[in-house]
Amino acid sequence: MVIPVHDEHQFRRPPLVTYALIAVNTVVFAVGPSSGLDPLYGPAGQRACAQQRYDQRWGAVPRELLDNRVLTPDRVPPPPPGTPRCPPPAAGPTGKVPALSVVTSLFVHGGWLHLLGNLLFLFVFGSTVEERLGRARFLAFYLGVGVLATYGYALAQQHTADAYRTLIGASGAIAGVLGAYLRLHPRARVTSLVPLLLFLPLRFPAWLVLGLWFAAQWWWANSADDSAPGVAYLVHVIGFAAGFLCSWAVRRGGAGAPPVAAASAPRRGADPGPA
Protein backbone atom coordinates (compact mmCIF):
# COMPACT_ATOMS: atom_id res chain seq x y z
CA MET A 1 0.00 0.00 0.00
CA VAL A 2 1.00 3.65 -0.47
CA ILE A 3 0.24 6.75 1.58
CA PRO A 4 -1.14 9.65 -0.52
CA VAL A 5 0.09 13.08 0.59
CA HIS A 6 -0.64 15.47 -2.31
CA ASP A 7 -2.52 15.73 -5.58
CA GLU A 8 -1.63 17.84 -8.60
CA HIS A 9 -4.53 20.28 -8.63
CA GLN A 10 -4.54 23.97 -7.78
CA PHE A 11 -7.73 25.75 -6.78
CA ARG A 12 -9.61 28.86 -7.78
CA ARG A 13 -10.81 29.41 -4.21
CA PRO A 14 -9.94 27.93 -0.81
CA PRO A 15 -11.70 24.61 -0.01
CA LEU A 16 -13.36 26.01 3.10
CA VAL A 17 -15.74 23.08 3.67
CA THR A 18 -12.88 20.59 3.66
CA TYR A 19 -10.93 22.73 6.11
CA ALA A 20 -14.03 23.15 8.29
CA LEU A 21 -14.64 19.38 8.39
CA ILE A 22 -11.01 18.81 9.39
CA ALA A 23 -11.31 21.46 12.11
CA VAL A 24 -14.59 20.12 13.52
CA ASN A 25 -13.30 16.54 13.61
CA THR A 26 -10.14 17.71 15.38
CA VAL A 27 -11.98 19.79 17.98
CA VAL A 28 -14.51 17.05 18.72
CA PHE A 29 -11.70 14.56 19.19
CA ALA A 30 -9.65 16.93 21.37
CA VAL A 31 -12.49 17.50 23.86
CA GLY A 32 -13.43 13.81 24.02
CA PRO A 33 -11.87 11.12 26.21
CA SER A 34 -9.98 9.39 23.37
CA SER A 35 -7.50 12.25 22.97
CA GLY A 36 -6.30 12.09 26.59
CA LEU A 37 -6.07 15.91 26.62
CA ASP A 38 -8.91 16.62 29.06
CA PRO A 39 -7.87 15.82 32.69
CA LEU A 40 -11.52 15.79 33.78
CA TYR A 41 -11.82 12.26 32.34
CA GLY A 42 -9.34 11.03 34.95
CA PRO A 43 -6.48 8.54 34.67
CA ALA A 44 -6.19 5.88 31.98
CA GLY A 45 -8.57 3.34 33.56
CA GLN A 46 -11.32 5.85 34.17
CA ARG A 47 -10.76 7.43 30.77
CA ALA A 48 -11.21 4.04 29.06
CA CYS A 49 -14.62 3.65 30.69
CA ALA A 50 -15.51 7.22 29.81
CA GLN A 51 -14.56 6.50 26.20
CA GLN A 52 -16.85 3.45 26.09
CA ARG A 53 -19.77 5.54 27.37
CA TYR A 54 -18.86 8.41 25.01
CA ASP A 55 -18.71 6.15 21.95
CA GLN A 56 -21.99 4.46 22.90
CA ARG A 57 -23.64 7.85 23.35
CA TRP A 58 -22.49 9.48 20.11
CA GLY A 59 -21.61 6.51 17.91
CA ALA A 60 -23.94 4.60 15.59
CA VAL A 61 -25.05 1.11 16.64
CA PRO A 62 -26.52 -0.81 13.67
CA ARG A 63 -29.22 -2.49 15.75
CA GLU A 64 -30.30 0.89 17.14
CA LEU A 65 -30.48 2.37 13.64
CA LEU A 66 -32.61 -0.47 12.30
CA ASP A 67 -34.95 -0.57 15.33
CA ASN A 68 -34.86 3.21 15.96
CA ARG A 69 -34.51 2.35 19.63
CA VAL A 70 -31.56 2.69 22.02
CA LEU A 71 -30.12 -0.60 23.27
CA THR A 72 -30.78 -1.50 26.87
CA PRO A 73 -27.63 -2.08 28.98
CA ASP A 74 -28.08 -5.85 28.96
CA ARG A 75 -27.88 -5.88 25.15
CA VAL A 76 -24.66 -3.87 24.92
CA PRO A 77 -21.81 -6.32 24.12
CA PRO A 78 -18.73 -6.52 26.38
CA PRO A 79 -15.65 -4.51 25.37
CA PRO A 80 -12.84 -6.14 23.37
CA PRO A 81 -10.30 -8.29 25.23
CA GLY A 82 -7.69 -6.27 27.05
CA THR A 83 -9.95 -3.29 27.78
CA PRO A 84 -11.59 -2.54 31.13
CA ARG A 85 -15.02 -4.01 31.82
CA CYS A 86 -16.87 -0.92 32.92
CA PRO A 87 -20.18 -1.03 34.79
CA PRO A 88 -23.05 -0.20 32.42
CA PRO A 89 -25.27 2.79 33.17
CA ALA A 90 -28.55 2.21 34.92
CA ALA A 91 -30.36 2.97 31.66
CA GLY A 92 -29.50 3.45 28.01
CA PRO A 93 -27.49 6.50 26.90
CA THR A 94 -29.56 9.47 28.02
CA GLY A 95 -30.93 11.62 25.23
CA LYS A 96 -29.53 9.54 22.39
CA VAL A 97 -31.51 9.62 19.13
CA PRO A 98 -30.47 6.74 16.85
CA ALA A 99 -31.43 8.59 13.68
CA LEU A 100 -29.10 11.45 14.65
CA SER A 101 -26.27 9.20 15.81
CA VAL A 102 -25.65 8.22 12.19
CA VAL A 103 -24.39 11.81 11.71
CA THR A 104 -22.70 12.38 15.07
CA SER A 105 -20.75 9.13 14.66
CA LEU A 106 -18.99 10.67 11.64
CA PHE A 107 -17.19 13.09 13.99
CA VAL A 108 -16.10 10.63 16.70
CA HIS A 109 -12.76 8.81 16.49
CA GLY A 110 -11.18 6.14 18.62
CA GLY A 111 -7.60 7.41 18.77
CA TRP A 112 -4.97 9.68 17.26
CA LEU A 113 -4.05 7.29 14.45
CA HIS A 114 -7.72 6.81 13.57
CA LEU A 115 -8.23 10.58 13.40
CA LEU A 116 -5.02 11.48 11.55
CA GLY A 117 -5.41 8.69 9.00
CA ASN A 118 -8.92 9.82 8.11
CA LEU A 119 -8.04 13.51 7.98
CA LEU A 120 -5.01 12.88 5.76
CA PHE A 121 -7.20 11.31 3.08
CA LEU A 122 -9.80 14.06 3.47
CA PHE A 123 -7.09 16.71 3.17
CA VAL A 124 -5.55 15.21 0.02
CA PHE A 125 -8.73 14.34 -1.90
CA GLY A 126 -11.51 16.42 -0.36
CA SER A 127 -10.28 19.77 -1.65
CA THR A 128 -10.42 18.70 -5.30
CA VAL A 129 -13.85 17.10 -4.98
CA GLU A 130 -15.14 20.21 -3.20
CA GLU A 131 -13.84 22.42 -6.02
CA ARG A 132 -15.63 20.24 -8.55
CA LEU A 133 -18.96 19.96 -6.70
CA GLY A 134 -19.11 23.36 -5.04
CA ARG A 135 -19.12 23.99 -1.30
CA ALA A 136 -22.78 23.42 -0.45
CA ARG A 137 -23.09 20.39 -2.70
CA PHE A 138 -19.87 18.91 -1.35
CA LEU A 139 -21.06 19.21 2.27
CA ALA A 140 -24.38 17.56 1.38
CA PHE A 141 -22.49 14.87 -0.54
CA TYR A 142 -20.09 14.20 2.35
CA LEU A 143 -22.82 13.85 4.97
CA GLY A 144 -25.18 11.97 2.64
CA VAL A 145 -22.61 9.37 1.63
CA GLY A 146 -21.60 8.97 5.28
CA VAL A 147 -25.21 8.24 6.21
CA LEU A 148 -25.64 5.83 3.28
CA ALA A 149 -22.46 3.95 4.21
CA THR A 150 -23.52 3.62 7.85
CA TYR A 151 -27.05 2.44 7.09
CA GLY A 152 -25.72 0.11 4.41
CA TYR A 153 -23.36 -1.40 6.95
CA ALA A 154 -26.21 -1.75 9.45
CA LEU A 155 -28.34 -3.64 6.93
CA ALA A 156 -25.45 -5.90 5.95
CA GLN A 157 -24.59 -6.73 9.57
CA GLN A 158 -28.08 -6.96 11.06
CA HIS A 159 -27.79 -10.71 11.71
CA THR A 160 -24.20 -10.66 13.03
CA ALA A 161 -22.55 -9.74 16.31
CA ASP A 162 -21.42 -6.44 14.75
CA ALA A 163 -25.04 -5.26 14.77
CA TYR A 164 -24.59 -4.53 18.49
CA ARG A 165 -21.17 -2.90 18.29
CA THR A 166 -20.65 0.83 18.10
CA LEU A 167 -19.52 2.31 14.79
CA ILE A 168 -17.50 5.55 14.92
CA GLY A 169 -15.36 7.55 12.53
CA ALA A 170 -15.59 9.53 9.30
CA SER A 171 -14.32 6.62 7.20
CA GLY A 172 -17.58 6.01 5.34
CA ALA A 173 -17.93 9.65 4.27
CA ILE A 174 -14.25 9.97 3.35
CA ALA A 175 -14.37 6.72 1.38
CA GLY A 176 -17.22 8.33 -0.57
CA VAL A 177 -14.95 11.29 -1.32
CA LEU A 178 -12.31 8.86 -2.63
CA GLY A 179 -14.89 7.19 -4.86
CA ALA A 180 -15.98 10.55 -6.25
CA TYR A 181 -12.37 11.57 -6.86
CA LEU A 182 -11.73 8.38 -8.80
CA ARG A 183 -14.80 9.00 -10.96
CA LEU A 184 -14.07 12.68 -11.59
CA HIS A 185 -10.25 12.63 -11.88
CA PRO A 186 -9.05 9.08 -12.63
CA ARG A 187 -5.89 10.24 -14.42
CA ALA A 188 -4.80 12.87 -11.88
CA ARG A 189 -1.31 12.37 -10.47
CA VAL A 190 -1.17 11.71 -6.73
CA THR A 191 2.11 12.00 -4.83
CA SER A 192 2.35 9.08 -2.42
CA LEU A 193 4.83 7.70 0.08
CA VAL A 194 5.84 4.08 -0.49
CA PRO A 195 6.63 2.34 2.84
CA LEU A 196 8.41 -0.57 1.11
CA LEU A 197 10.84 1.95 -0.44
CA LEU A 198 11.61 3.74 2.85
CA PHE A 199 8.72 6.16 2.30
CA LEU A 200 10.11 7.42 -0.98
CA PRO A 201 7.64 9.91 -2.55
CA LEU A 202 6.45 8.86 -6.01
CA ARG A 203 3.65 10.06 -8.29
CA PHE A 204 0.99 7.59 -9.38
CA PRO A 205 -2.27 8.00 -11.31
CA ALA A 206 -5.33 8.27 -9.09
CA TRP A 207 -6.91 5.17 -10.62
CA LEU A 208 -3.96 3.11 -9.40
CA VAL A 209 -3.75 4.60 -5.87
CA LEU A 210 -7.49 4.51 -5.21
CA GLY A 211 -8.08 1.29 -7.11
CA LEU A 212 -5.52 -0.52 -4.96
CA TRP A 213 -7.00 1.07 -1.83
CA PHE A 214 -10.49 -0.12 -2.72
CA ALA A 215 -9.26 -3.60 -3.59
CA ALA A 216 -7.53 -3.84 -0.21
CA GLN A 217 -10.68 -2.74 1.63
CA TRP A 218 -12.73 -5.31 -0.31
CA TRP A 219 -10.29 -8.08 0.52
CA TRP A 220 -10.13 -7.18 4.21
CA ALA A 221 -13.92 -6.85 4.41
CA ASN A 222 -14.30 -10.40 3.11
CA SER A 223 -11.50 -11.89 5.20
CA ALA A 224 -11.99 -10.13 8.53
CA ASP A 225 -13.10 -12.18 11.54
CA ASP A 226 -16.65 -11.10 12.39
CA SER A 227 -16.25 -12.42 15.93
CA ALA A 228 -13.57 -9.85 16.79
CA PRO A 229 -14.28 -6.10 16.74
CA GLY A 230 -11.93 -3.93 14.72
CA VAL A 231 -11.94 -1.83 11.56
CA ALA A 232 -15.29 -1.88 9.76
CA TYR A 233 -13.85 -2.35 6.27
CA LEU A 234 -17.30 -2.93 4.82
CA VAL A 235 -18.17 0.70 5.61
CA HIS A 236 -15.24 1.76 3.43
CA VAL A 237 -16.43 -0.46 0.57
CA ILE A 238 -20.01 0.80 0.75
CA GLY A 239 -18.97 4.45 1.12
CA PHE A 240 -16.54 4.26 -1.80
CA ALA A 241 -19.12 2.63 -4.08
CA ALA A 242 -21.81 5.14 -3.04
CA GLY A 243 -19.48 8.09 -3.68
CA PHE A 244 -18.45 6.74 -7.06
CA LEU A 245 -22.05 6.18 -8.16
CA CYS A 246 -23.33 9.50 -6.78
CA SER A 247 -20.62 11.37 -8.66
CA TRP A 248 -22.12 10.09 -11.93
CA ALA A 249 -25.34 11.93 -11.14
CA VAL A 250 -23.46 15.03 -9.99
CA ARG A 251 -21.37 15.14 -13.15
CA ARG A 252 -24.36 14.59 -15.42
CA GLY A 253 -26.20 17.31 -13.53
CA GLY A 254 -23.56 19.91 -14.29
CA ALA A 255 -21.14 20.37 -11.41
CA GLY A 256 -18.70 23.20 -11.00
CA ALA A 257 -15.64 23.75 -13.13
CA PRO A 258 -12.80 21.28 -12.58
CA PRO A 259 -9.71 22.38 -10.62
CA VAL A 260 -6.73 23.64 -12.55
CA ALA A 261 -3.93 21.10 -12.94
CA ALA A 262 -0.61 22.47 -11.72
CA ALA A 263 1.23 21.41 -14.88
CA SER A 264 -1.18 23.10 -17.29
CA ALA A 265 -2.08 26.48 -15.79
CA PRO A 266 -0.32 29.34 -13.98
CA ARG A 267 -0.96 30.19 -10.35
CA ARG A 268 -3.83 32.53 -9.66
CA GLY A 269 -3.00 33.45 -6.10
CA ALA A 270 -5.55 31.04 -4.70
CA ASP A 271 -4.93 28.41 -2.07
CA PRO A 272 -2.56 25.84 -3.62
CA GLY A 273 -4.39 22.93 -2.03
CA PRO A 274 -3.06 20.19 0.22
CA ALA A 275 0.68 19.78 0.39
C-alpha positions as CSV (number, residue, x, y, z in Angstrom):
1,M,0.0,0.0,0.0
2,V,1.0,3.6,-0.5
3,I,0.2,6.7,1.6
4,P,-1.1,9.6,-0.5
5,V,0.1,13.1,0.6
6,H,-0.6,15.5,-2.3
7,D,-2.5,15.7,-5.6
8,E,-1.6,17.8,-8.6
9,H,-4.5,20.3,-8.6
10,Q,-4.5,24.0,-7.8
11,F,-7.7,25.7,-6.8
12,R,-9.6,28.9,-7.8
13,R,-10.8,29.4,-4.2
14,P,-9.9,27.9,-0.8
15,P,-11.7,24.6,0.0
16,L,-13.4,26.0,3.1
17,V,-15.7,23.1,3.7
18,T,-12.9,20.6,3.7
19,Y,-10.9,22.7,6.1
20,A,-14.0,23.1,8.3
21,L,-14.6,19.4,8.4
22,I,-11.0,18.8,9.4
23,A,-11.3,21.5,12.1
24,V,-14.6,20.1,13.5
25,N,-13.3,16.5,13.6
26,T,-10.1,17.7,15.4
27,V,-12.0,19.8,18.0
28,V,-14.5,17.0,18.7
29,F,-11.7,14.6,19.2
30,A,-9.7,16.9,21.4
31,V,-12.5,17.5,23.9
32,G,-13.4,13.8,24.0
33,P,-11.9,11.1,26.2
34,S,-10.0,9.4,23.4
35,S,-7.5,12.3,23.0
36,G,-6.3,12.1,26.6
37,L,-6.1,15.9,26.6
38,D,-8.9,16.6,29.1
39,P,-7.9,15.8,32.7
40,L,-11.5,15.8,33.8
41,Y,-11.8,12.3,32.3
42,G,-9.3,11.0,35.0
43,P,-6.5,8.5,34.7
44,A,-6.2,5.9,32.0
45,G,-8.6,3.3,33.6
46,Q,-11.3,5.9,34.2
47,R,-10.8,7.4,30.8
48,A,-11.2,4.0,29.1
49,C,-14.6,3.6,30.7
50,A,-15.5,7.2,29.8
51,Q,-14.6,6.5,26.2
52,Q,-16.9,3.5,26.1
53,R,-19.8,5.5,27.4
54,Y,-18.9,8.4,25.0
55,D,-18.7,6.2,21.9
56,Q,-22.0,4.5,22.9
57,R,-23.6,7.9,23.3
58,W,-22.5,9.5,20.1
59,G,-21.6,6.5,17.9
60,A,-23.9,4.6,15.6
61,V,-25.0,1.1,16.6
62,P,-26.5,-0.8,13.7
63,R,-29.2,-2.5,15.7
64,E,-30.3,0.9,17.1
65,L,-30.5,2.4,13.6
66,L,-32.6,-0.5,12.3
67,D,-35.0,-0.6,15.3
68,N,-34.9,3.2,16.0
69,R,-34.5,2.3,19.6
70,V,-31.6,2.7,22.0
71,L,-30.1,-0.6,23.3
72,T,-30.8,-1.5,26.9
73,P,-27.6,-2.1,29.0
74,D,-28.1,-5.8,29.0
75,R,-27.9,-5.9,25.1
76,V,-24.7,-3.9,24.9
77,P,-21.8,-6.3,24.1
78,P,-18.7,-6.5,26.4
79,P,-15.7,-4.5,25.4
80,P,-12.8,-6.1,23.4
81,P,-10.3,-8.3,25.2
82,G,-7.7,-6.3,27.1
83,T,-9.9,-3.3,27.8
84,P,-11.6,-2.5,31.1
85,R,-15.0,-4.0,31.8
86,C,-16.9,-0.9,32.9
87,P,-20.2,-1.0,34.8
88,P,-23.1,-0.2,32.4
89,P,-25.3,2.8,33.2
90,A,-28.6,2.2,34.9
91,A,-30.4,3.0,31.7
92,G,-29.5,3.4,28.0
93,P,-27.5,6.5,26.9
94,T,-29.6,9.5,28.0
95,G,-30.9,11.6,25.2
96,K,-29.5,9.5,22.4
97,V,-31.5,9.6,19.1
98,P,-30.5,6.7,16.9
99,A,-31.4,8.6,13.7
100,L,-29.1,11.5,14.6
101,S,-26.3,9.2,15.8
102,V,-25.7,8.2,12.2
103,V,-24.4,11.8,11.7
104,T,-22.7,12.4,15.1
105,S,-20.8,9.1,14.7
106,L,-19.0,10.7,11.6
107,F,-17.2,13.1,14.0
108,V,-16.1,10.6,16.7
109,H,-12.8,8.8,16.5
110,G,-11.2,6.1,18.6
111,G,-7.6,7.4,18.8
112,W,-5.0,9.7,17.3
113,L,-4.0,7.3,14.4
114,H,-7.7,6.8,13.6
115,L,-8.2,10.6,13.4
116,L,-5.0,11.5,11.5
117,G,-5.4,8.7,9.0
118,N,-8.9,9.8,8.1
119,L,-8.0,13.5,8.0
120,L,-5.0,12.9,5.8
121,F,-7.2,11.3,3.1
122,L,-9.8,14.1,3.5
123,F,-7.1,16.7,3.2
124,V,-5.6,15.2,0.0
125,F,-8.7,14.3,-1.9
126,G,-11.5,16.4,-0.4
127,S,-10.3,19.8,-1.7
128,T,-10.4,18.7,-5.3
129,V,-13.9,17.1,-5.0
130,E,-15.1,20.2,-3.2
131,E,-13.8,22.4,-6.0
132,R,-15.6,20.2,-8.5
133,L,-19.0,20.0,-6.7
134,G,-19.1,23.4,-5.0
135,R,-19.1,24.0,-1.3
136,A,-22.8,23.4,-0.4
137,R,-23.1,20.4,-2.7
138,F,-19.9,18.9,-1.3
139,L,-21.1,19.2,2.3
140,A,-24.4,17.6,1.4
141,F,-22.5,14.9,-0.5
142,Y,-20.1,14.2,2.4
143,L,-22.8,13.8,5.0
144,G,-25.2,12.0,2.6
145,V,-22.6,9.4,1.6
146,G,-21.6,9.0,5.3
147,V,-25.2,8.2,6.2
148,L,-25.6,5.8,3.3
149,A,-22.5,3.9,4.2
150,T,-23.5,3.6,7.9
151,Y,-27.0,2.4,7.1
152,G,-25.7,0.1,4.4
153,Y,-23.4,-1.4,6.9
154,A,-26.2,-1.7,9.4
155,L,-28.3,-3.6,6.9
156,A,-25.4,-5.9,6.0
157,Q,-24.6,-6.7,9.6
158,Q,-28.1,-7.0,11.1
159,H,-27.8,-10.7,11.7
160,T,-24.2,-10.7,13.0
161,A,-22.5,-9.7,16.3
162,D,-21.4,-6.4,14.8
163,A,-25.0,-5.3,14.8
164,Y,-24.6,-4.5,18.5
165,R,-21.2,-2.9,18.3
166,T,-20.6,0.8,18.1
167,L,-19.5,2.3,14.8
168,I,-17.5,5.5,14.9
169,G,-15.4,7.6,12.5
170,A,-15.6,9.5,9.3
171,S,-14.3,6.6,7.2
172,G,-17.6,6.0,5.3
173,A,-17.9,9.6,4.3
174,I,-14.2,10.0,3.4
175,A,-14.4,6.7,1.4
176,G,-17.2,8.3,-0.6
177,V,-14.9,11.3,-1.3
178,L,-12.3,8.9,-2.6
179,G,-14.9,7.2,-4.9
180,A,-16.0,10.6,-6.3
181,Y,-12.4,11.6,-6.9
182,L,-11.7,8.4,-8.8
183,R,-14.8,9.0,-11.0
184,L,-14.1,12.7,-11.6
185,H,-10.3,12.6,-11.9
186,P,-9.1,9.1,-12.6
187,R,-5.9,10.2,-14.4
188,A,-4.8,12.9,-11.9
189,R,-1.3,12.4,-10.5
190,V,-1.2,11.7,-6.7
191,T,2.1,12.0,-4.8
192,S,2.3,9.1,-2.4
193,L,4.8,7.7,0.1
194,V,5.8,4.1,-0.5
195,P,6.6,2.3,2.8
196,L,8.4,-0.6,1.1
197,L,10.8,2.0,-0.4
198,L,11.6,3.7,2.9
199,F,8.7,6.2,2.3
200,L,10.1,7.4,-1.0
201,P,7.6,9.9,-2.5
202,L,6.5,8.9,-6.0
203,R,3.7,10.1,-8.3
204,F,1.0,7.6,-9.4
205,P,-2.3,8.0,-11.3
206,A,-5.3,8.3,-9.1
207,W,-6.9,5.2,-10.6
208,L,-4.0,3.1,-9.4
209,V,-3.8,4.6,-5.9
210,L,-7.5,4.5,-5.2
211,G,-8.1,1.3,-7.1
212,L,-5.5,-0.5,-5.0
213,W,-7.0,1.1,-1.8
214,F,-10.5,-0.1,-2.7
215,A,-9.3,-3.6,-3.6
216,A,-7.5,-3.8,-0.2
217,Q,-10.7,-2.7,1.6
218,W,-12.7,-5.3,-0.3
219,W,-10.3,-8.1,0.5
220,W,-10.1,-7.2,4.2
221,A,-13.9,-6.8,4.4
222,N,-14.3,-10.4,3.1
223,S,-11.5,-11.9,5.2
224,A,-12.0,-10.1,8.5
225,D,-13.1,-12.2,11.5
226,D,-16.6,-11.1,12.4
227,S,-16.3,-12.4,15.9
228,A,-13.6,-9.9,16.8
229,P,-14.3,-6.1,16.7
230,G,-11.9,-3.9,14.7
231,V,-11.9,-1.8,11.6
232,A,-15.3,-1.9,9.8
233,Y,-13.9,-2.4,6.3
234,L,-17.3,-2.9,4.8
235,V,-18.2,0.7,5.6
236,H,-15.2,1.8,3.4
237,V,-16.4,-0.5,0.6
238,I,-20.0,0.8,0.7
239,G,-19.0,4.4,1.1
240,F,-16.5,4.3,-1.8
241,A,-19.1,2.6,-4.1
242,A,-21.8,5.1,-3.0
243,G,-19.5,8.1,-3.7
244,F,-18.4,6.7,-7.1
245,L,-22.1,6.2,-8.2
246,C,-23.3,9.5,-6.8
247,S,-20.6,11.4,-8.7
248,W,-22.1,10.1,-11.9
249,A,-25.3,11.9,-11.1
250,V,-23.5,15.0,-10.0
251,R,-21.4,15.1,-13.1
252,R,-24.4,14.6,-15.4
253,G,-26.2,17.3,-13.5
254,G,-23.6,19.9,-14.3
255,A,-21.1,20.4,-11.4
256,G,-18.7,23.2,-11.0
257,A,-15.6,23.8,-13.1
258,P,-12.8,21.3,-12.6
259,P,-9.7,22.4,-10.6
260,V,-6.7,23.6,-12.6
261,A,-3.9,21.1,-12.9
262,A,-0.6,22.5,-11.7
263,A,1.2,21.4,-14.9
264,S,-1.2,23.1,-17.3
265,A,-2.1,26.5,-15.8
266,P,-0.3,29.3,-14.0
267,R,-1.0,30.2,-10.3
268,R,-3.8,32.5,-9.7
269,G,-3.0,33.4,-6.1
270,A,-5.6,31.0,-4.7
271,D,-4.9,28.4,-2.1
272,P,-2.6,25.8,-3.6
273,G,-4.4,22.9,-2.0
274,P,-3.1,20.2,0.2
275,A,0.7,19.8,0.4
